[in-house]
Amino acid sequence: MRAKIIQVLQAKAPQQLSVGFIQGHYEASNPPRLLDEKQLRDIMIELSSPLTGFVGRKESDRFYFLRPFQ
């Protein structure tokens, strides 16, 4: 699930994307599980933490690709 989310961001790099935009593209990518906006935002915050560093975060709801999920 997290790898799919990062793939969505990678495809749109280097743009900063809103959670709503990411959710729409994630759902269109035939994901393993659908997420509501709050669940997706929580995962995006997790992926943008300094410990994981897969996603960058700008403001409170804008995210961008940093590196692929391994």
Biopython code that builds the backbone (N, CA, C, O; Angstrom):
import numpy as np
from Bio.PDB.StructureBuilder import StructureBuilder

atoms = [
    (1, "MET", "N", (0.827, -1.173, 0.000)),
    (1, "MET", "CA", (0.000, 0.000, 0.000)),
    (1, "MET", "C", (0.889, 1.261, 0.000)),
    (1, "MET", "O", (0.660, 2.181, -0.785)),
    (2, "ARG", "N", (1.874, 1.295, 0.860)),
    (2, "ARG", "CA", (2.754, 2.452, 0.920)),
    (2, "ARG", "C", (3.583, 2.599, -0.366)),
    (2, "ARG", "O", (3.844, 3.708, -0.831)),
    (3, "ALA", "N", (3.984, 1.463, -0.918)),
    (3, "ALA", "CA", (4.739, 1.504, -2.178)),
    (3, "ALA", "C", (3.890, 2.099, -3.296)),
    (3, "ALA", "O", (4.406, 2.863, -4.112)),
    (4, "LYS", "N", (2.608, 1.770, -3.354)),
    (4, "LYS", "CA", (1.698, 2.329, -4.362)),
    (4, "LYS", "C", (1.576, 3.835, -4.202)),
    (4, "LYS", "O", (1.588, 4.575, -5.186)),
    (5, "ILE", "N", (1.459, 4.283, -2.959)),
    (5, "ILE", "CA", (1.337, 5.720, -2.696)),
    (5, "ILE", "C", (2.596, 6.443, -3.176)),
    (5, "ILE", "O", (2.511, 7.501, -3.799)),
    (6, "ILE", "N", (3.742, 5.877, -2.887)),
    (6, "ILE", "CA", (4.996, 6.500, -3.311)),
    (6, "ILE", "C", (5.126, 6.481, -4.828)),
    (6, "ILE", "O", (5.676, 7.420, -5.404)),
    (7, "GLN", "N", (4.634, 5.434, -5.490)),
    (7, "GLN", "CA", (4.656, 5.379, -6.954)),
    (7, "GLN", "C", (3.828, 6.511, -7.556)),
    (7, "GLN", "O", (4.218, 7.100, -8.564)),
    (8, "VAL", "N", (2.695, 6.813, -6.946)),
    (8, "VAL", "CA", (1.863, 7.929, -7.408)),
    (8, "VAL", "C", (2.658, 9.233, -7.331)),
    (8, "VAL", "O", (2.657, 10.021, -8.276)),
    (9, "LEU", "N", (3.328, 9.455, -6.214)),
    (9, "LEU", "CA", (4.136, 10.663, -6.055)),
    (9, "LEU", "C", (5.300, 10.691, -7.040)),
    (9, "LEU", "O", (5.614, 11.738, -7.606)),
    (10, "GLN", "N", (5.930, 9.554, -7.240)),
    (10, "GLN", "CA", (7.079, 9.479, -8.139)),
    (10, "GLN", "C", (6.666, 9.827, -9.565)),
    (10, "GLN", "O", (7.409, 10.496, -10.282)),
    (11, "ALA", "N", (5.489, 9.377, -9.976)),
    (11, "ALA", "CA", (5.007, 9.648, -11.328)),
    (11, "ALA", "C", (4.748, 11.139, -11.553)),
    (11, "ALA", "O", (4.818, 11.621, -12.683)),
    (12, "LYS", "N", (4.452, 11.852, -10.492)),
    (12, "LYS", "CA", (4.153, 13.290, -10.598)),
    (12, "LYS", "C", (5.312, 14.176, -10.148)),
    (12, "LYS", "O", (5.158, 15.396, -10.086)),
    (13, "ALA", "N", (6.469, 13.589, -9.832)),
    (13, "ALA", "CA", (7.627, 14.355, -9.353)),
    (13, "ALA", "C", (8.012, 15.398, -10.394)),
    (13, "ALA", "O", (7.899, 15.111, -11.586)),
    (14, "PRO", "N", (8.449, 16.559, -10.025)),
    (14, "PRO", "CA", (8.776, 17.083, -8.705)),
    (14, "PRO", "C", (7.645, 17.911, -8.083)),
    (14, "PRO", "O", (7.898, 18.701, -7.173)),
    (15, "GLN", "N", (6.419, 17.747, -8.552)),
    (15, "GLN", "CA", (5.308, 18.553, -8.044)),
    (15, "GLN", "C", (4.999, 18.267, -6.579)),
    (15, "GLN", "O", (5.237, 17.166, -6.082)),
    (16, "GLN", "N", (4.469, 19.272, -5.903)),
    (16, "GLN", "CA", (3.956, 19.106, -4.546)),
    (16, "GLN", "C", (2.460, 18.857, -4.682)),
    (16, "GLN", "O", (1.741, 19.668, -5.267)),
    (17, "LEU", "N", (1.995, 17.739, -4.145)),
    (17, "LEU", "CA", (0.619, 17.311, -4.349)),
    (17, "LEU", "C", (-0.180, 17.336, -3.060)),
    (17, "LEU", "O", (0.351, 17.055, -1.985)),
    (18, "SER", "N", (-1.456, 17.673, -3.170)),
    (18, "SER", "CA", (-2.346, 17.661, -2.010)),
    (18, "SER", "C", (-2.795, 16.229, -1.721)),
    (18, "SER", "O", (-2.717, 15.356, -2.586)),
    (19, "VAL", "N", (-3.256, 16.004, -0.513)),
    (19, "VAL", "CA", (-3.728, 14.680, -0.111)),
    (19, "VAL", "C", (-4.908, 14.252, -0.995)),
    (19, "VAL", "O", (-4.992, 13.086, -1.382)),
    (20, "GLY", "N", (-5.809, 15.170, -1.315)),
    (20, "GLY", "CA", (-6.951, 14.844, -2.180)),
    (20, "GLY", "C", (-6.520, 14.393, -3.560)),
    (20, "GLY", "O", (-7.082, 13.441, -4.104)),
    (21, "PHE", "N", (-5.526, 15.064, -4.137)),
    (21, "PHE", "CA", (-5.010, 14.690, -5.447)),
    (21, "PHE", "C", (-4.352, 13.316, -5.389)),
    (21, "PHE", "O", (-4.571, 12.474, -6.260)),
    (22, "ILE", "N", (-3.548, 13.100, -4.359)),
    (22, "ILE", "CA", (-2.879, 11.806, -4.195)),
    (22, "ILE", "C", (-3.910, 10.697, -4.034)),
    (22, "ILE", "O", (-3.761, 9.619, -4.609)),
    (23, "GLN", "N", (-4.960, 10.960, -3.252)),
    (23, "GLN", "CA", (-5.999, 9.958, -3.030)),
    (23, "GLN", "C", (-6.678, 9.563, -4.345)),
    (23, "GLN", "O", (-6.907, 8.379, -4.594)),
    (24, "GLY", "N", (-6.998, 10.545, -5.179)),
    (24, "GLY", "CA", (-7.626, 10.254, -6.467)),
    (24, "GLY", "C", (-6.765, 9.385, -7.360)),
    (24, "GLY", "O", (-7.255, 8.427, -7.958)),
    (25, "HIS", "N", (-5.499, 9.709, -7.452)),
    (25, "HIS", "CA", (-4.589, 8.924, -8.289)),
    (25, "HIS", "C", (-4.276, 7.563, -7.668)),
    (25, "HIS", "O", (-4.078, 6.585, -8.388)),
    (26, "TYR", "N", (-4.231, 7.498, -6.374)),
    (26, "TYR", "CA", (-4.022, 6.223, -5.681)),
    (26, "TYR", "C", (-5.191, 5.280, -5.962)),
    (26, "TYR", "O", (-4.981, 4.110, -6.281)),
    (27, "GLU", "N", (-6.414, 5.783, -5.845)),
    (27, "GLU", "CA", (-7.592, 4.946, -6.093)),
    (27, "GLU", "C", (-7.669, 4.492, -7.547)),
    (27, "GLU", "O", (-8.156, 3.397, -7.828)),
    (28, "ALA", "N", (-7.196, 5.319, -8.467)),
    (28, "ALA", "CA", (-7.206, 4.960, -9.887)),
    (28, "ALA", "C", (-6.127, 3.942, -10.247)),
    (28, "ALA", "O", (-6.164, 3.363, -11.333)),
    (29, "SER", "N", (-5.169, 3.717, -9.350)),
    (29, "SER", "CA", (-4.051, 2.809, -9.642)),
    (29, "SER", "C", (-4.322, 1.368, -9.219)),
    (29, "SER", "O", (-3.395, 0.562, -9.147)),
    (30, "ASN", "N", (-5.571, 1.038, -8.942)),
    (30, "ASN", "CA", (-5.957, -0.316, -8.524)),
    (30, "ASN", "C", (-5.201, -0.734, -7.257)),
    (30, "ASN", "O", (-4.441, -1.703, -7.270)),
    (31, "PRO", "N", (-5.419, 0.010, -6.162)),
    (31, "PRO", "CA", (-4.663, -0.238, -4.929)),
    (31, "PRO", "C", (-5.101, -1.504, -4.217)),
    (31, "PRO", "O", (-6.197, -2.010, -4.461)),
    (32, "PRO", "N", (-4.251, -2.021, -3.335)),
    (32, "PRO", "CA", (-4.610, -3.217, -2.566)),
    (32, "PRO", "C", (-5.731, -2.946, -1.560)),
    (32, "PRO", "O", (-6.464, -3.858, -1.176)),
    (33, "ARG", "N", (-5.858, -1.677, -1.136)),
    (33, "ARG", "CA", (-6.895, -1.302, -0.173)),
    (33, "ARG", "C", (-7.238, 0.171, -0.357)),
    (33, "ARG", "O", (-6.344, 1.002, -0.517)),
    (34, "LEU", "N", (-8.532, 0.497, -0.336)),
    (34, "LEU", "CA", (-8.940, 1.889, -0.434)),
    (34, "LEU", "C", (-8.763, 2.575, 0.923)),
    (34, "LEU", "O", (-8.948, 1.962, 1.974)),
    (35, "LEU", "N", (-8.408, 3.833, 0.875)),
    (35, "LEU", "CA", (-8.182, 4.612, 2.086)),
    (35, "LEU", "C", (-9.027, 5.877, 2.027)),
    (35, "LEU", "O", (-9.206, 6.463, 0.960)),
    (36, "ASP", "N", (-9.548, 6.296, 3.186)),
    (36, "ASP", "CA", (-10.203, 7.602, 3.197)),
    (36, "ASP", "C", (-9.113, 8.664, 3.329)),
    (36, "ASP", "O", (-7.942, 8.344, 3.530)),
    (37, "GLU", "N", (-9.512, 9.921, 3.214)),
    (37, "GLU", "CA", (-8.528, 11.001, 3.186)),
    (37, "GLU", "C", (-7.723, 11.098, 4.486)),
    (37, "GLU", "O", (-6.526, 11.381, 4.451)),
    (38, "LYS", "N", (-8.369, 10.868, 5.624)),
    (38, "LYS", "CA", (-7.665, 10.938, 6.911)),
    (38, "LYS", "C", (-6.620, 9.821, 7.018)),
    (38, "LYS", "O", (-5.496, 10.063, 7.457)),
    (39, "GLN", "N", (-6.988, 8.606, 6.618)),
    (39, "GLN", "CA", (-6.039, 7.489, 6.663)),
    (39, "GLN", "C", (-4.838, 7.772, 5.755)),
    (39, "GLN", "O", (-3.690, 7.543, 6.136)),
    (40, "LEU", "N", (-5.124, 8.272, 4.554)),
    (40, "LEU", "CA", (-4.047, 8.570, 3.616)),
    (40, "LEU", "C", (-3.148, 9.681, 4.165)),
    (40, "LEU", "O", (-1.925, 9.589, 4.061)),
    (41, "ARG", "N", (-3.729, 10.711, 4.737)),
    (41, "ARG", "CA", (-2.937, 11.807, 5.309)),
    (41, "ARG", "C", (-2.032, 11.288, 6.427)),
    (41, "ARG", "O", (-0.872, 11.688, 6.518)),
    (42, "ASP", "N", (-2.555, 10.401, 7.278)),
    (42, "ASP", "CA", (-1.739, 9.825, 8.355)),
    (42, "ASP", "C", (-0.558, 9.027, 7.792)),
    (42, "ASP", "O", (0.554, 9.112, 8.313)),
    (43, "ILE", "N", (-0.798, 8.261, 6.740)),
    (43, "ILE", "CA", (0.277, 7.489, 6.102)),
    (43, "ILE", "C", (1.295, 8.428, 5.459)),
    (43, "ILE", "O", (2.499, 8.181, 5.525)),
    (44, "MET", "N", (0.811, 9.508, 4.835)),
    (44, "MET", "CA", (1.729, 10.466, 4.214)),
    (44, "MET", "C", (2.618, 11.130, 5.268)),
    (44, "MET", "O", (3.805, 11.347, 5.028)),
    (45, "ILE", "N", (2.060, 11.449, 6.412)),
    (45, "ILE", "CA", (2.857, 12.033, 7.491)),
    (45, "ILE", "C", (3.902, 11.031, 7.969)),
    (45, "ILE", "O", (5.050, 11.393, 8.228)),
    (46, "GLU", "N", (3.497, 9.774, 8.083)),
    (46, "GLU", "CA", (4.446, 8.716, 8.469)),
    (46, "GLU", "C", (5.586, 8.606, 7.452)),
    (46, "GLU", "O", (6.753, 8.521, 7.833)),
    (47, "LEU", "N", (5.245, 8.607, 6.163)),
    (47, "LEU", "CA", (6.261, 8.469, 5.111)),
    (47, "LEU", "C", (7.160, 9.695, 5.009)),
    (47, "LEU", "O", (8.266, 9.612, 4.474)),
    (48, "SER", "N", (6.695, 10.829, 5.518)),
    (48, "SER", "CA", (7.504, 12.046, 5.449)),
    (48, "SER", "C", (8.310, 12.299, 6.721)),
    (48, "SER", "O", (8.997, 13.315, 6.828)),
    (49, "SER", "N", (8.230, 11.391, 7.672)),
    (49, "SER", "CA", (8.987, 11.584, 8.913)),
    (49, "SER", "C", (10.488, 11.455, 8.627)),
    (49, "SER", "O", (10.883, 10.780, 7.678)),
    (50, "PRO", "N", (11.311, 12.096, 9.439)),
    (50, "PRO", "CA", (12.763, 12.014, 9.237)),
    (50, "PRO", "C", (13.303, 10.582, 9.314)),
    (50, "PRO", "O", (14.354, 10.290, 8.744)),
    (51, "LEU", "N", (12.600, 9.693, 10.007)),
    (51, "LEU", "CA", (13.073, 8.307, 10.121)),
    (51, "LEU", "C", (12.864, 7.509, 8.843)),
    (51, "LEU", "O", (13.645, 6.603, 8.552)),
    (52, "THR", "N", (11.829, 7.824, 8.076)),
    (52, "THR", "CA", (11.587, 7.087, 6.837)),
    (52, "THR", "C", (12.118, 7.844, 5.636)),
    (52, "THR", "O", (12.880, 7.287, 4.845)),
    (53, "GLY", "N", (11.731, 9.101, 5.483)),
    (53, "GLY", "CA", (12.291, 9.956, 4.446)),
    (53, "GLY", "C", (11.977, 9.586, 3.013)),
    (53, "GLY", "O", (12.768, 9.889, 2.119)),
    (54, "PHE", "N", (10.849, 8.938, 2.763)),
    (54, "PHE", "CA", (10.469, 8.603, 1.389)),
    (54, "PHE", "C", (9.768, 9.761, 0.700)),
    (54, "PHE", "O", (9.812, 9.892, -0.523)),
    (55, "VAL", "N", (9.117, 10.603, 1.505)),
    (55, "VAL", "CA", (8.284, 11.676, 1.003)),
    (55, "VAL", "C", (8.671, 12.961, 1.716)),
    (55, "VAL", "O", (8.974, 12.946, 2.909)),
    (56, "GLY", "N", (8.662, 14.077, 0.987)),
    (56, "GLY", "CA", (8.877, 15.376, 1.604)),
    (56, "GLY", "C", (7.534, 16.017, 1.899)),
    (56, "GLY", "O", (6.531, 15.688, 1.266)),
    (57, "ARG", "N", (7.512, 16.926, 2.854)),
    (57, "ARG", "CA", (6.264, 17.568, 3.266)),
    (57, "ARG", "C", (6.441, 19.077, 3.245)),
    (57, "ARG", "O", (7.398, 19.616, 3.799)),
    (58, "LYS", "N", (5.509, 19.739, 2.602)),
    (58, "LYS", "CA", (5.490, 21.205, 2.537)),
    (58, "LYS", "C", (4.141, 21.654, 3.074)),
    (58, "LYS", "O", (3.096, 21.188, 2.620)),
    (59, "GLU", "N", (4.169, 22.547, 4.028)),
    (59, "GLU", "CA", (2.959, 22.987, 4.713)),
    (59, "GLU", "C", (2.320, 21.782, 5.407)),
    (59, "GLU", "O", (3.019, 20.825, 5.740)),
    (60, "SER", "N", (1.029, 21.815, 5.625)),
    (60, "SER", "CA", (0.421, 20.707, 6.367)),
    (60, "SER", "C", (-0.142, 19.618, 5.466)),
    (60, "SER", "O", (-0.326, 18.487, 5.918)),
    (61, "ASP", "N", (-0.422, 19.928, 4.199)),
    (61, "ASP", "CA", (-1.076, 18.921, 3.360)),
    (61, "ASP", "C", (-0.506, 18.816, 1.959)),
    (61, "ASP", "O", (-1.199, 18.344, 1.058)),
    (62, "ARG", "N", (0.728, 19.236, 1.741)),
    (62, "ARG", "CA", (1.382, 19.133, 0.440)),
    (62, "ARG", "C", (2.587, 18.210, 0.579)),
    (62, "ARG", "O", (3.422, 18.395, 1.465)),
    (63, "PHE", "N", (2.670, 17.224, -0.296)),
    (63, "PHE", "CA", (3.727, 16.223, -0.217)),
    (63, "PHE", "C", (4.395, 16.069, -1.574)),
    (63, "PHE", "O", (3.789, 16.349, -2.609)),
    (64, "TYR", "N", (5.652, 15.622, -1.566)),
    (64, "TYR", "CA", (6.391, 15.413, -2.812)),
    (64, "TYR", "C", (7.330, 14.219, -2.649)),
    (64, "TYR", "O", (7.699, 13.845, -1.536)),
    (65, "PHE", "N", (7.698, 13.644, -3.762)),
    (65, "PHE", "CA", (8.544, 12.447, -3.824)),
    (65, "PHE", "C", (9.993, 12.786, -3.469)),
    (65, "PHE", "O", (10.536, 13.788, -3.934)),
    (66, "LEU", "N", (10.611, 11.941, -2.641)),
    (66, "LEU", "CA", (12.035, 12.060, -2.333)),
    (66, "LEU", "C", (12.831, 10.858, -2.825)),
    (66, "LEU", "O", (13.840, 11.017, -3.513)),
    (67, "ARG", "N", (12.379, 9.651, -2.474)),
    (67, "ARG", "CA", (13.104, 8.451, -2.901)),
    (67, "ARG", "C", (12.151, 7.262, -2.951)),
    (67, "ARG", "O", (11.142, 7.264, -2.246)),
    (68, "PRO", "N", (12.443, 6.247, -3.766)),
    (68, "PRO", "CA", (11.554, 5.092, -3.906)),
    (68, "PRO", "C", (11.478, 4.237, -2.634)),
    (68, "PRO", "O", (12.412, 4.188, -1.835)),
    (69, "PHE", "N", (10.361, 3.586, -2.484)),
    (69, "PHE", "CA", (10.125, 2.672, -1.377)),
    (69, "PHE", "C", (10.879, 1.381, -1.679)),
    (69, "PHE", "O", (10.770, 0.840, -2.780)),
    (70, "GLN", "N", (11.642, 0.887, -0.704)),
    (70, "GLN", "CA", (12.430, -0.335, -0.954)),
    (70, "GLN", "C", (11.961, -1.470, -0.116)),
    (70, "GLN", "O", (12.511, -2.568, -0.199)),
]
sb = StructureBuilder()
sb.init_structure("model")
sb.init_model(0)
sb.init_chain("A")
sb.init_seg("    ")
for serial, (resi, resn, name, xyz) in enumerate(atoms, 1):
    if name == "N":
        sb.init_residue(resn, " ", resi, " ")
    sb.init_atom(name, np.array(xyz, "f"), 0.0, 1.0, " ", f" {name:<3s}", serial, name[0])
structure = sb.get_structure()
